[in-house]
């Protein structure tokens, strides 16, 4: 399945495309593994400062897990546990990724697709996109981690509504409840997302990393937080070349050129 998830660099943006349009970009176990490997490559590439995830075609971001593969990989609780262990590597990598991540959503964003989107920092969608988690319609038990991430975005009441009903939300409702950050026309989705990502890519990566790290730590249970690490990342900004560049550029009334060091 390597060709079902592919990467492309454009300036400071690292694009990741779920390329399985014949099944509305439904993800398989192999695609999760490929996603984790691509994220690792981008993490090591200093030229990439923001990662954008998108779906191939014009019908779906990711329509969910590829249920046609469940008989081979998720036929029992034991197999589900093993599959979750394999895919969990990529999930954790995306959830705690040190660089900013954006989900560019056009069309269906359901089940595992919505899980991927909620693991990203920012979600930008087009009008006509649809969101939902049909777990209750398939007797699928959702892991507490996934519920917690969704609940951090939309609160407990909307989380329970989404999970209990299994219904699909229109894009306007997703925006209203805070499930997505921005809603634009289909024609504007790509240029808007590219400009948005380029704005992030032009800002100071050390500052962004420190902000993301602090945000991630505050979302953890109090006993699990490593605020000292977050404080160290914030303090390191002030001893960097980029901090001097930011001050100099401000005084010279020019755009700063940040190098991440």
C-alpha positions in Angstrom: 0.0 0.0 0.0 2.9 2.5 -0.1 1.4 4.2 -3.1 -1.8 4.8 -1.2 -0.1 7.5 1.0 2.4 9.7 -0.6 4.4 12.9 0.1 5.3 16.1 -1.7 7.3 19.1 -0.5 6.5 22.7 -1.6 8.7 25.2 0.1 8.1 25.0 3.9 5.1 22.7 3.5 5.2 19.0 3.6 2.0 17.5 1.9 0.7 14.1 2.8 -2.0 12.7 0.5 -4.3 9.7 1.3 -4.6 8.3 -2.2 -7.3 5.6 -2.1 -10.1 7.3 -4.0 -11.7 4.1 -5.2 -12.7 3.6 -1.5 -13.1 7.3 -0.7 -9.6 7.3 0.8 -10.5 4.8 3.5 -7.4 4.0 5.5 -6.0 0.5 6.0 -3.4 -0.7 8.5 -0.7 -0.4 5.9 -1.7 3.2 5.2 -1.4 4.1 8.9 2.1 2.6 8.9 3.0 4.6 5.8 1.7 7.8 7.4 3.9 7.3 10.4 6.9 6.8 8.2 6.3 9.9 6.1 5.8 12.0 9.3 9.1 10.7 10.6 10.8 11.8 7.3 9.3 15.3 7.5 10.3 15.6 11.2 13.9 15.2 10.3 13.7 17.6 7.4 14.4 21.1 8.7 13.1 22.7 5.5 9.6 21.4 6.3 8.0 23.6 8.9 4.3 22.6 8.6 2.6 19.4 7.4 -0.7 19.4 5.6 -2.8 16.2 5.3 -5.3 15.8 2.5 -7.3 13.3 0.5 -7.0 12.5 -3.2 -9.9 13.4 -5.4 -12.8 15.7 -4.7 -15.1 13.4 -2.6 -13.4 12.7 0.6 -10.6 13.6 3.0 -10.7 10.1 4.6 -14.1 8.3 4.8 -13.0 6.1 7.7 -11.3 2.8 8.1 -11.4 0.3 5.2 -13.9 -2.1 6.7 -13.4 -4.5 3.8 -10.0 -5.3 5.5 -11.4 -5.9 9.0 -11.9 -9.7 8.3 -8.2 -10.1 7.9 -6.9 -7.7 10.6 -9.7 -6.9 13.0 -12.0 -10.0 13.2 -11.7 -10.4 17.0 -10.8 -8.4 20.1 -7.3 -9.9 20.0 -6.8 -8.9 16.4 -8.1 -5.4 17.1 -5.6 -5.0 20.0 -2.8 -6.0 17.7 -3.9 -3.8 14.9 -4.3 -0.9 17.3 -0.7 -1.5 18.5 0.6 -1.3 14.9 -1.4 1.8 13.9 -0.9 3.4 17.4 2.7 4.3 16.5 1.4 6.6 13.7 -1.4 7.9 15.8 1.0 8.9 18.6 3.4 10.4 16.2 0.7 12.6 14.7 -0.8 13.5 18.1 2.5 14.7 19.5 4.2 15.8 16.3 6.6 18.7 17.1 5.7 20.6 13.9 2.3 22.2 13.1 -0.2 19.9 11.3 -3.2 20.9 9.2 -6.0 18.7 8.0 -7.4 20.0 4.6 -10.8 18.5 4.4 -12.9 18.2 1.3 -15.9 15.9 1.4 -16.3 13.0 3.7 -14.4 13.0 7.0 -15.8 10.1 8.9 -14.8 7.6 11.6 -11.0 7.1 11.4 -10.8 10.0 9.0 -12.3 12.3 11.7 -9.9 10.7 14.1 -7.0 11.7 11.9 -8.3 15.2 11.5 -8.7 15.7 15.3 -5.1 14.6 15.8 -4.0 17.5 13.7 -3.6 21.0 15.1 -5.9 22.8 12.7 -8.8 21.7 10.5 -9.7 23.6 7.3 -12.8 22.4 5.4 -14.8 23.2 2.3 -18.5 23.7 2.1 -20.3 20.4 1.6 -17.9 18.4 3.7 -19.5 16.0 6.2 -18.3 14.8 9.5 -19.2 11.9 11.8 -18.3 8.8 13.7 -20.6 5.9 12.9 -19.2 3.6 15.7 -22.6 3.2 17.4 -24.0 1.9 14.1 -21.3 -0.8 13.8 -20.9 -1.7 17.5 -17.3 -0.4 17.4 -15.8 0.6 20.8 -13.8 3.8 20.6 -10.7 4.0 22.6 -10.7 6.5 25.5 -7.8 8.5 23.9 -9.9 9.2 20.8 -12.9 10.2 22.8 -10.7 12.5 24.9 -9.2 14.3 21.9 -12.7 14.9 20.4 -14.0 16.1 23.7 -11.1 18.5 24.1 -12.3 20.1 20.9 -16.1 20.2 21.2 -16.8 19.4 24.8 -18.5 16.5 26.5 -22.1 17.2 25.4 -21.4 17.3 21.6 -18.9 14.4 21.9 -21.7 12.3 23.4 -24.1 13.4 20.7 -21.6 12.5 17.9 -20.9 9.1 19.5 -24.4 8.2 20.5 -26.2 9.1 17.3 -23.6 8.2 14.7 -25.1 10.9 12.5 -23.3 13.0 10.0 -22.7 16.7 10.7 -22.8 19.3 7.9 -19.7 21.6 7.6 -21.6 24.6 9.0 -22.5 22.7 12.2 -18.9 21.4 12.5 -17.7 25.0 12.4 -20.3 26.1 15.0 -19.3 23.5 17.6 -15.6 24.0 17.1 -14.8 20.8 15.3 -13.1 22.7 12.5 -11.3 26.0 12.5 -12.2 27.5 9.0 -14.8 26.8 6.4 -14.3 28.0 2.8 -15.6 27.3 -0.7 -14.3 24.2 -2.5 -12.5 26.6 -5.0 -10.8 28.4 -2.2 -9.8 25.4 -0.1 -6.4 24.7 -1.6 -5.2 28.3 -2.0 -6.6 29.2 1.4 -4.9 26.3 3.1 -1.6 26.8 1.2 -1.5 30.5 2.2 -2.4 29.6 5.8 0.4 27.0 5.9 2.9 29.4 4.3 2.1 31.9 7.0 2.9 29.4 9.7 6.0 28.2 7.7 7.3 31.8 7.7 7.0 32.3 11.4 9.7 31.3 14.0 9.8 27.5 14.3 11.3 27.5 17.7 8.5 29.7 19.1 5.8 27.5 17.4 7.4 24.4 18.8 7.4 25.8 22.3 3.8 26.9 22.0 2.7 23.5 20.7 4.6 21.7 23.4 3.0 23.7 26.1 -0.5 23.2 24.6 0.1 19.4 24.4 1.3 19.2 28.0 -1.6 21.1 29.4 -4.0 18.7 27.7 -2.5 15.8 29.6 -3.5 14.7 33.1 -1.8 16.8 35.7 0.4 14.0 37.0 1.6 13.3 33.4 2.6 16.8 32.5 6.2 17.7 31.8 5.9 21.5 32.2 9.7 21.8 32.8 10.3 20.6 29.3 7.8 23.1 28.0 9.4 25.9 30.0 12.9 24.9 28.7 11.6 25.1 25.1 10.2 28.5 25.7 13.4 29.8 27.4 15.5 28.4 24.5 13.8 30.9 22.2 15.5 33.8 23.9 19.0 32.4 23.4 18.5 31.7 19.7 19.7 33.4 16.5 16.0 33.7 15.5 15.2 35.8 18.6 18.0 38.3 17.5 16.7 38.2 14.0 13.2 38.9 15.1 14.3 42.0 17.0 16.5 43.2 14.3 13.9 42.8 11.6 11.4 44.7 13.7 13.7 47.6 14.1 14.6 47.6 10.4 11.0 47.3 9.4 11.5 44.2 7.3 10.1 40.7 7.3 12.2 38.4 9.5 14.0 35.4 8.1 13.8 32.6 10.6 16.2 29.6 10.4 15.0 27.6 13.4 18.2 28.1 15.4 
